[in-house]
Amino acid sequence: MSATTPTGSPAPTVSAWAPLAQPVFRALWIAQFVSNIGTWMQTVGAQWLLVGHGATLVTLVQTASSLPIVLLALPSGVLADRFDRRGLLLVAQFAMFAVSVVLTVLAFADALSPAPLLALTFLLGCGTALMGPSWQAIQPELVDREQLGQASALGAVNMNLARAVGPALGGVVVAAAGAGWVFGFNAVSFLGIAAVLLVWRRPKTTVPTAERERLLTALYAGRRYVWNAPGVRRVLLRTALFIPGAAALWSLLPLIAADSLGMGSGGYGLLLGAVGVGAVAGAFALPWLRQRLGINGVLAAGAVMFALVLAVLATVHVTWLAILVLLPAGLAWIGVLSTLNAAIQTRLPGWVRARGLAVYLLVFQGGQALAAPLWGALVQWVGLTAALLTGTVVMLLSALTLLRWKLYGMEGIDPTLSDHWPTPPLVFVPGPLDGPVLVSVVYRVSPDDCSAFLDAMDDVARSRRRTGALTWGLFQDGNEPGRFIENYLVGSWGEHLAQHHSRLTATDRRFEDRARALLLPGTTPEVTHAFDASVGPTVPRPESAAS
């Protein structure tokens, strides 16, 4: 799907807590909250165990958590589109439970050196990578489409409310009893989500097309869709421009607590808690802010606010002021992330939703994973103050780029499935793997409408490529200027049938209708399907079929 005009039109006001009226969403939200508390307790324990080993090792905790997304996001997205998402989420929960148990045992045995700590943190990140696309992709099954923005905000509230509780609780527990107890709580917390998923009976849906695709084919289809969806690409760009600067706060906050403010693990937890409190408060303000500022205004304000927070933390070393300034950091974080998340959710159709979200998570988590060690290295090179001021500049530059690269508005974008193509009437029945298939469509247009037709076909071209075309071209007849021939190549007959019945959306249909409205009165497109003659169909031909 594409949007052609960058706008910042305000989103409609939705009650901040409306999605919680849905029972399954509410149960998963509560279970996720407990699990997020455990995750933040585990993060505090891991980072604090490494504080004495240098800035680079401390920041590597964030890298170990985020790097698996870079490696596994796209395969995880394919799995989420091919298999039952509920089942994948259950596998991820039990896998992370097992890893956390090992982490707990090693901690209590006092055998947790930096290497196994980072390795096990990496494995926990692999579990997060496996569940990420599935978790995001089931959200439209839990709430109405108009509530997706606030559901995304509530997801961010969940994480940040847990940040308000988990780090402070984790810091106290680490100081009083040791890191083993926080790792143990984290292990148990995964069982809550598993319990809700076991009870949930996911509604039966149409079998995704990706179930009939091989892994590499499905990966390529996801990449092709994202590349040919300008609205999706713009969300990814905005994410990539925001995350590196924001990562400075998350990766350097343990050093701010220990070196700049002279605080212990409990104090570090308190700083993270302040961010969480600000995010929770921001959830109430977010609908109002979106209505007043529009989506691009929220992104700009969030980046500027983050820049100011980093500047204050770089220059002020007073504990109460640092806590106070971290409150708006939470508001900025939830504002930007919920806006980006809702934007990507509403632009993706069901057949490729998990793969599109996997690319988004790849950019989001990958940006953090790559940026975190760079900030750590910069601290060792120029010092903490200079590194934070560099982060300030990066965030201000991110805000300035909105003058050039705004998020597109949602006008005319509808990812609802549209099964409006008839099944092709062929004299033989190809097998699903037969192909490639050359689809040709002949149009007849008045010479006066040729220019408008060519403009309309630009959107049709992106639609064809998004939904399966490997190549696409539009040709004008040299003897009949008003006669146009559209040719596009699809990898297999099965993939072309997917175009017919499970990939086209209401937006794609609107693009086609706009082009066909320019055809000569009384004419319709003439469609033919041709198969690679060197391969040939592998199914019975007419004579054998008749016999």
TORNULUM-121594 format. One line per 10 residues: number of its first residue (from 1); their letters; for each residue x, y, z negated of C-alpha. Coordinates in nm, 2 decimals, always signed. Each point is the difference from the previous one (the first is absolute). Layout:
! residues N
NUM = A = X,Y,Z; ...
END
This chain:
! residues 547
1 = MSATTPTGSP = +0.00,+0.00,+0.00; +0.12,+0.35,+0.06; -0.08,+0.35,-0.09; +0.09,+0.27,+0.24; -0.03,+0.31,-0.20; +0.20,+0.07,-0.32; -0.24,+0.14,-0.26; -0.02,+0.04,-0.37; -0.37,-0.03,-0.03; -0.11,-0.05,-0.36
11 = APTVSAWAPL = -0.13,-0.34,-0.10; -0.35,-0.04,-0.14; -0.02,+0.01,-0.38; -0.03,-0.35,-0.16; -0.03,-0.06,-0.37; +0.34,-0.07,-0.15; -0.11,-0.33,-0.15; -0.27,-0.11,+0.25; +0.19,-0.32,+0.12; +0.00,-0.14,-0.36
21 = AQPVFRALWI = -0.37,-0.05,+0.04; +0.09,-0.30,+0.22; +0.04,-0.30,-0.24; +0.28,-0.18,+0.18; +0.20,+0.32,+0.06; -0.05,+0.09,-0.37; +0.12,-0.34,-0.13; +0.30,+0.00,+0.23; +0.08,+0.36,-0.10; +0.00,-0.10,-0.37
31 = AQFVSNIGTW = +0.21,-0.31,+0.06; +0.24,+0.20,+0.22; +0.03,+0.26,-0.28; +0.12,-0.26,-0.25; +0.24,-0.14,+0.26; +0.13,+0.35,+0.08; +0.07,+0.06,-0.37; +0.20,-0.31,+0.00; +0.19,+0.10,+0.32; +0.09,+0.34,-0.15
41 = MQTVGAQWLL = +0.11,-0.16,-0.33; +0.22,-0.24,+0.20; +0.14,+0.29,+0.20; +0.09,+0.20,-0.31; +0.16,-0.31,-0.15; +0.21,-0.08,+0.31; +0.11,+0.36,+0.06; +0.09,+0.06,-0.36; +0.21,-0.32,-0.02; +0.20,+0.14,+0.29
51 = VGHGATLVTL = +0.04,+0.36,-0.12; +0.35,-0.07,-0.14; +0.12,-0.15,+0.33; +0.00,+0.31,+0.21; -0.25,+0.21,+0.20; +0.02,-0.22,+0.31; -0.11,-0.31,-0.18; -0.29,+0.18,-0.17; -0.13,+0.12,+0.33; +0.04,-0.35,+0.15
61 = VQTASSLPIV = -0.29,-0.12,-0.22; -0.23,+0.21,+0.23; +0.18,-0.13,+0.31; -0.04,-0.36,-0.12; -0.37,+0.06,-0.05; -0.05,+0.17,+0.33; +0.24,-0.17,+0.24; -0.22,-0.31,+0.04; -0.26,+0.22,+0.16; +0.25,+0.09,+0.27
71 = LLALPSGVLA = +0.07,-0.37,+0.06; -0.34,-0.16,-0.04; -0.27,+0.27,+0.06; -0.06,-0.09,+0.36; -0.01,-0.38,-0.04; -0.22,+0.05,-0.30; -0.23,+0.21,+0.21; -0.03,-0.27,+0.26; -0.07,-0.26,-0.27; -0.27,+0.23,-0.14
81 = DRFDRRGLLL = -0.17,+0.03,+0.34; +0.04,-0.38,+0.07; -0.10,-0.16,-0.33; -0.24,+0.06,-0.28; +0.11,+0.32,-0.18; -0.14,-0.12,-0.34; +0.21,-0.32,+0.03; +0.32,+0.20,+0.08; -0.06,+0.23,-0.30; -0.03,-0.30,-0.23
91 = VAQFAMFAVS = +0.32,-0.15,+0.13; +0.18,+0.33,-0.06; -0.13,+0.03,-0.36; +0.11,-0.35,-0.10; +0.34,+0.04,+0.17; +0.06,+0.33,-0.19; -0.11,-0.17,-0.33; +0.26,-0.27,+0.05; +0.28,+0.25,+0.08; -0.10,+0.20,-0.31
101 = VVLTVLAFAD = +0.01,-0.30,-0.22; +0.36,-0.07,+0.11; +0.09,+0.36,-0.06; -0.15,-0.02,-0.35; +0.19,-0.32,-0.09; +0.33,+0.15,+0.11; -0.06,+0.31,-0.19; -0.07,-0.18,-0.32; +0.30,-0.22,+0.06; +0.21,+0.31,+0.03
111 = ALSPAPLLAL = +0.12,-0.12,+0.34; -0.13,+0.29,+0.21; +0.30,+0.17,+0.16; -0.05,+0.26,+0.28; +0.02,-0.25,+0.28; -0.28,-0.24,-0.10; -0.21,+0.30,-0.12; +0.01,+0.16,+0.34; -0.05,-0.33,+0.18; -0.31,-0.08,-0.20
121 = TFLLGCGTAL = -0.13,+0.35,+0.05; +0.05,-0.05,+0.37; -0.21,-0.32,-0.02; -0.27,+0.19,-0.18; +0.01,+0.25,+0.29; -0.04,-0.29,+0.24; -0.33,-0.09,-0.17; -0.10,+0.36,+0.02; +0.08,+0.00,+0.37; -0.21,-0.31,+0.06
131 = MGPSWQAIQP = -0.30,+0.14,-0.18; +0.03,+0.37,+0.12; -0.17,-0.03,+0.35; -0.27,-0.24,-0.13; -0.08,+0.23,-0.30; -0.03,+0.30,+0.22; -0.20,-0.18,+0.27; -0.27,-0.13,-0.23; -0.09,+0.35,-0.12; -0.25,+0.06,+0.28
141 = ELVDREQLGQ = -0.17,-0.32,-0.11; -0.04,+0.13,-0.35; -0.13,+0.35,+0.05; -0.19,+0.20,+0.27; +0.21,+0.17,+0.27; -0.08,+0.35,-0.13; +0.13,-0.10,-0.34; +0.34,-0.12,+0.13; +0.17,+0.33,-0.07; -0.11,+0.00,-0.37
151 = ASALGAVNMN = +0.07,-0.38,-0.02; +0.35,+0.08,+0.11; +0.02,+0.28,-0.26; -0.13,-0.24,-0.27; +0.28,-0.24,+0.10; +0.25,+0.28,-0.05; -0.17,+0.09,-0.33; +0.03,-0.36,-0.10; +0.37,+0.00,+0.06; +0.06,+0.33,-0.16
161 = LARAVGPALG = -0.23,-0.07,-0.30; +0.21,-0.31,-0.05; +0.31,+0.23,+0.04; -0.14,+0.21,-0.29; -0.03,-0.31,-0.22; +0.24,-0.26,+0.12; +0.34,+0.19,-0.01; -0.07,+0.14,-0.34; -0.11,-0.33,-0.14; +0.29,-0.18,+0.18
171 = GVVVAAAGAG = +0.25,+0.25,-0.14; -0.13,-0.06,-0.36; +0.00,-0.38,+0.05; +0.35,+0.00,+0.15; +0.14,+0.21,-0.29; -0.18,-0.20,-0.27; +0.01,-0.36,+0.13; +0.21,-0.02,+0.32; -0.07,-0.03,+0.37; -0.12,-0.36,-0.02
181 = WVFGFNAVSF = -0.34,+0.10,-0.14; -0.07,+0.25,+0.28; +0.09,-0.26,+0.26; -0.23,-0.25,-0.17; -0.29,+0.24,+0.00; +0.05,+0.06,+0.37; -0.01,-0.38,+0.07; -0.34,-0.04,-0.18; -0.14,+0.31,+0.17; +0.00,-0.17,+0.34
191 = LGIAAVLLVW = -0.25,-0.25,-0.12; -0.27,+0.26,-0.04; -0.01,+0.08,+0.37; +0.01,-0.37,+0.08; -0.30,-0.06,-0.22; -0.21,+0.26,+0.18; +0.10,-0.12,+0.34; -0.09,-0.36,-0.09; -0.35,+0.12,-0.10; -0.05,+0.23,+0.30
201 = RRPKTTVPTA = -0.17,-0.17,+0.29; +0.11,+0.20,+0.30; -0.27,+0.03,+0.27; +0.05,-0.21,+0.30; +0.13,+0.21,+0.29; +0.07,-0.07,+0.37; +0.33,-0.20,+0.04; +0.26,+0.26,+0.08; +0.16,-0.01,+0.35; +0.34,-0.02,-0.16
211 = ERERLLTALY = -0.09,-0.36,-0.11; +0.04,-0.10,+0.36; +0.32,+0.19,+0.05; +0.35,-0.12,-0.07; +0.21,+0.19,-0.25; +0.21,+0.20,+0.25; -0.30,+0.07,+0.22; -0.19,+0.13,-0.30; +0.29,+0.21,-0.12; +0.03,+0.15,+0.35
221 = AGRRYVWNAP = -0.37,+0.07,+0.02; +0.02,+0.19,-0.33; +0.29,+0.21,+0.11; -0.17,+0.07,+0.34; -0.31,+0.12,-0.18; +0.19,+0.24,-0.23; +0.21,+0.13,+0.29; -0.31,+0.09,+0.20; -0.21,+0.15,-0.28; +0.11,+0.36,-0.04
231 = GVRRVLLRTA = -0.20,+0.05,-0.32; +0.17,-0.30,-0.16; +0.34,+0.11,+0.11; -0.06,+0.35,-0.15; -0.08,-0.15,-0.34; +0.32,-0.20,+0.01; +0.20,+0.31,+0.09; -0.15,+0.20,-0.28; +0.08,-0.29,-0.24; +0.36,-0.02,+0.12
241 = LFIPGAAALW = +0.05,+0.37,-0.05; -0.14,+0.00,-0.35; +0.14,-0.31,-0.16; +0.38,+0.06,+0.01; -0.02,+0.32,-0.20; -0.26,-0.14,-0.24; +0.23,-0.30,-0.06; +0.24,+0.24,-0.17; -0.23,+0.03,-0.30; -0.07,-0.37,-0.04
251 = SLLPLIAADS = +0.36,-0.12,+0.05; +0.16,+0.28,-0.21; -0.25,+0.03,-0.29; +0.19,-0.26,-0.22; +0.31,+0.21,+0.04; -0.19,+0.32,-0.07; -0.13,-0.16,-0.33; +0.34,-0.13,-0.11; +0.25,+0.25,+0.13; -0.19,+0.33,+0.04
261 = LGMGSGGYGL = -0.23,-0.03,-0.30; +0.18,-0.24,-0.22; -0.30,-0.22,-0.05; -0.02,-0.38,-0.06; -0.22,-0.26,+0.16; -0.31,+0.13,-0.18; +0.07,+0.35,+0.13; +0.04,-0.13,+0.36; -0.34,-0.17,-0.04; -0.14,+0.32,-0.13
271 = LLGAVGVGAV = +0.12,+0.19,+0.32; -0.16,-0.27,+0.22; -0.32,+0.03,-0.21; -0.02,+0.37,+0.07; +0.00,-0.07,+0.37; -0.27,-0.25,-0.05; -0.22,+0.24,-0.20; +0.04,+0.26,+0.27; -0.11,-0.25,+0.26; -0.31,-0.11,-0.19
281 = AGAFALPWLR = -0.10,+0.37,-0.04; +0.07,+0.04,+0.37; -0.26,-0.26,+0.08; -0.27,+0.22,-0.13; +0.13,+0.30,+0.19; +0.07,-0.18,+0.33; -0.35,+0.01,+0.15; -0.02,+0.38,-0.07; +0.35,+0.05,+0.14; -0.07,-0.19,+0.32
291 = QRLGINGVLA = -0.32,+0.20,+0.05; +0.18,+0.34,-0.05; +0.34,-0.07,+0.16; -0.07,-0.28,+0.26; +0.22,-0.30,+0.04; +0.30,+0.20,+0.13; -0.03,+0.26,-0.27; +0.02,-0.28,-0.26; +0.31,-0.14,+0.16; +0.17,+0.34,+0.01
301 = AGAVMFALVL = -0.09,+0.09,-0.36; +0.12,-0.34,-0.12; +0.34,+0.03,+0.17; +0.05,+0.36,-0.14; -0.10,-0.11,-0.34; +0.24,-0.29,+0.00; +0.28,+0.24,+0.11; -0.07,+0.23,-0.29; +0.00,-0.28,-0.25; +0.34,-0.12,+0.12
311 = AVLATVHVTW = +0.14,+0.35,-0.02; -0.12,+0.04,-0.36; +0.14,-0.34,-0.10; +0.34,+0.10,+0.16; +0.03,+0.32,-0.19; -0.18,-0.04,-0.33; +0.11,-0.24,-0.27; -0.28,+0.04,-0.25; -0.20,-0.31,-0.08; -0.35,+0.15,-0.05
321 = LAILVLLPAG = +0.04,+0.21,+0.32; +0.10,-0.31,+0.20; -0.30,-0.18,-0.13; -0.23,+0.29,+0.09; +0.14,+0.04,+0.35; -0.04,-0.37,+0.08; -0.38,+0.03,-0.03; -0.04,+0.18,+0.33; +0.24,-0.25,+0.15; -0.26,-0.27,-0.07
331 = LAWIGVLSTL = -0.27,+0.22,+0.16; +0.21,+0.05,+0.31; +0.09,-0.37,+0.03; -0.36,-0.12,-0.02; -0.12,+0.27,+0.24; +0.25,-0.08,+0.27; -0.01,-0.38,-0.03; -0.38,-0.03,-0.02; -0.04,+0.23,+0.30; +0.25,-0.20,+0.21
341 = NAAIQTRLPG = -0.14,-0.33,-0.11; -0.36,+0.09,+0.08; +0.11,+0.14,+0.34; +0.16,-0.33,+0.10; -0.29,-0.21,-0.13; -0.26,+0.19,+0.19; +0.19,-0.02,+0.33; +0.06,-0.38,+0.02; -0.26,-0.25,+0.13; -0.04,-0.33,-0.18
351 = WVRARGLAVY = +0.19,-0.22,+0.25; +0.33,+0.18,-0.05; -0.06,+0.17,-0.34; +0.25,-0.20,-0.21; +0.27,+0.03,+0.26; -0.05,+0.38,+0.03; +0.00,+0.03,-0.38; +0.32,-0.21,-0.01; +0.17,+0.25,+0.22; -0.12,+0.28,-0.23
361 = LLVFQGGQAL = +0.13,-0.19,-0.30; +0.33,-0.06,+0.19; +0.05,+0.37,+0.04; -0.12,+0.09,-0.35; +0.20,-0.26,-0.20; +0.28,-0.02,+0.25; +0.05,+0.38,-0.04; +0.03,-0.04,-0.37; +0.23,-0.30,+0.02; +0.24,+0.18,+0.24
371 = AAPLWGALVQ = -0.02,+0.33,-0.17; +0.05,-0.12,-0.36; +0.37,-0.11,+0.02; +0.08,+0.31,+0.21; -0.12,+0.22,-0.29; +0.20,-0.21,-0.24; +0.31,+0.03,+0.21; -0.06,+0.38,+0.03; -0.01,+0.03,-0.38; +0.33,-0.17,-0.03
381 = WVGLTAALLT = +0.15,+0.23,+0.27; -0.14,+0.34,-0.09; -0.18,-0.05,-0.33; -0.36,-0.02,-0.11; -0.09,+0.37,+0.02; +0.12,+0.03,+0.36; -0.18,-0.32,+0.10; -0.33,+0.13,-0.14; +0.04,+0.33,+0.18; +0.07,-0.19,+0.32
391 = GTVVMLLSAL = -0.33,-0.18,-0.06; -0.17,+0.33,-0.03; +0.13,+0.11,+0.34; -0.11,-0.33,+0.16; -0.35,+0.04,-0.14; -0.03,+0.36,+0.12; +0.11,-0.11,+0.35; -0.27,-0.27,-0.01; -0.27,+0.27,-0.07; +0.13,+0.22,+0.28
401 = TLLRWKLYGM = -0.03,-0.29,+0.25; -0.38,+0.02,-0.04; +0.01,+0.31,+0.22; +0.10,-0.23,+0.28; -0.13,-0.35,-0.09; -0.34,+0.01,-0.17; -0.22,-0.30,-0.07; -0.26,-0.03,+0.26; -0.36,+0.03,-0.10; -0.25,-0.28,+0.02
411 = EGIDPTLSDH = -0.24,+0.16,+0.24; -0.13,-0.27,+0.24; +0.20,-0.28,-0.16; -0.21,-0.31,-0.07; +0.18,-0.34,-0.05; -0.33,-0.19,+0.00; +0.02,-0.31,+0.22; -0.17,+0.05,+0.34; -0.07,-0.32,+0.19; -0.11,+0.18,+0.32
421 = WPTPPLVFVP = +0.20,-0.19,+0.27; -0.19,-0.30,+0.16; +0.18,-0.33,+0.03; +0.17,-0.01,+0.34; -0.18,-0.23,+0.25; +0.28,-0.22,+0.14; -0.02,-0.31,+0.22; +0.22,-0.19,-0.24; +0.04,+0.02,-0.38; +0.36,+0.09,-0.09
431 = GPLDGPVLVS = +0.17,-0.13,-0.32; +0.08,+0.25,-0.27; +0.37,-0.02,+0.07; -0.04,+0.04,+0.38; +0.16,+0.32,+0.13; +0.11,+0.26,+0.03; -0.32,+0.15,+0.13; -0.01,+0.29,+0.24; -0.32,+0.20,-0.05; -0.10,+0.24,+0.28
441 = VVYRVSPDDC = -0.28,+0.26,-0.02; -0.11,+0.20,+0.31; -0.16,+0.34,-0.06; -0.15,+0.24,+0.25; +0.00,+0.37,-0.09; -0.10,+0.32,+0.17; +0.30,+0.19,+0.12; -0.11,+0.29,-0.21; +0.02,-0.21,-0.31; +0.33,-0.17,+0.06
451 = SAFLDAMDDV = +0.20,+0.23,-0.24; -0.25,-0.05,-0.28; +0.00,-0.37,+0.06; +0.38,-0.02,-0.03; -0.01,+0.18,-0.33; -0.27,-0.23,-0.13; +0.20,-0.31,+0.10; +0.29,+0.11,-0.22; -0.21,-0.10,-0.30; -0.11,-0.32,+0.17
461 = ARSRRRTGAL = +0.36,-0.09,+0.07; +0.09,+0.03,-0.37; -0.31,-0.21,-0.08; +0.11,-0.28,+0.24; +0.36,+0.00,-0.14; -0.12,+0.00,-0.36; -0.23,-0.30,+0.06; +0.23,-0.22,+0.20; +0.13,+0.14,+0.33; +0.37,-0.06,+0.05
471 = TWGLFQDGNE = +0.01,+0.23,+0.30; -0.25,+0.25,+0.13; -0.02,+0.21,+0.32; -0.26,+0.21,+0.19; +0.03,+0.03,+0.38; -0.17,+0.22,+0.25; -0.10,-0.15,+0.34; +0.19,+0.17,+0.28; -0.28,-0.03,+0.24; -0.28,+0.08,-0.24
481 = PGRFIENYLV = +0.11,+0.27,-0.25; -0.31,-0.05,-0.22; +0.08,-0.37,-0.04; +0.21,-0.09,-0.31; +0.14,-0.34,-0.10; +0.09,-0.07,-0.36; +0.23,-0.29,-0.05; +0.11,-0.14,-0.34; +0.18,-0.32,-0.10; -0.10,-0.21,-0.30
491 = GSWGEHLAQH = +0.22,-0.27,-0.14; -0.26,-0.28,+0.00; -0.37,-0.07,+0.06; -0.06,-0.05,-0.37; +0.14,+0.35,-0.07; -0.22,+0.15,+0.28; -0.31,-0.17,-0.15; +0.10,+0.16,-0.33; -0.01,+0.34,+0.18; -0.36,-0.09,+0.11
501 = HSRLTATDRR = -0.14,-0.12,-0.33; +0.22,+0.10,-0.31; +0.23,+0.29,+0.07; -0.19,+0.28,+0.16; -0.15,+0.27,-0.22; -0.26,+0.26,+0.02; +0.27,+0.25,+0.08; +0.13,-0.21,+0.29; -0.35,-0.02,+0.14; -0.04,+0.38,-0.02
511 = FEDRARALLL = +0.33,+0.04,+0.20; -0.13,-0.24,+0.26; -0.34,+0.17,+0.02; +0.16,+0.34,+0.04; +0.20,-0.13,+0.31; -0.30,-0.19,+0.15; -0.22,+0.31,-0.03; +0.21,+0.15,+0.28; -0.06,-0.29,+0.25; -0.21,+0.06,+0.31
521 = PGTTPEVTHA = -0.37,-0.04,-0.06; -0.12,-0.36,+0.06; +0.35,-0.15,-0.03; +0.14,-0.22,-0.27; +0.36,-0.12,-0.07; +0.10,-0.31,+0.19; +0.20,-0.24,-0.22; +0.21,-0.29,+0.11; +0.23,-0.24,-0.20; +0.31,-0.16,+0.16
531 = FDASVGPTVP = +0.23,-0.26,-0.15; +0.37,-0.05,+0.05; +0.01,-0.22,+0.31; +0.34,-0.15,-0.09; -0.15,-0.15,-0.32; -0.36,-0.05,+0.10; -0.29,-0.09,-0.22; +0.05,-0.32,-0.21; -0.37,-0.08,-0.03; -0.23,-0.18,+0.25
541 = RPESAAS = -0.07,+0.18,+0.32; -0.35,+0.03,+0.15; +0.00,-0.34,+0.17; +0.11,-0.19,-0.31; -0.23,+0.20,-0.22; -0.29,-0.08,+0.23; +0.08,-0.37,-0.01
END
